[in-house]
């Protein structure tokens, strides 16, 4: 099976990078708050978590897992033909 080429540069995957950055920011703020005796969950952390979820939703909406395609609309995974029922001859 040939390897599937995927480009994961920030220019072609901004929603994935945005989701990661928002999640890391929320984690960093939560850790900062915990080490400085503040509430770990505050509005900044909630907004960062919601932003990460929105970016992640957009990422899967753009490239659905069920039917991934490249930039030209060509499927990344080819579907094998359906098997013929017994007794039928496939057409040439």
Secondary structure, 3 states (H helix, E strand, C coil): CCCCCCCCCCCCCHHHHHHHHHHHHHHHHHHHHHHCCCCCCCHHHHHHHHHHHHHHHHHHHHCCCCCCECCCCCECCCCCCCCCCCCCCCCC
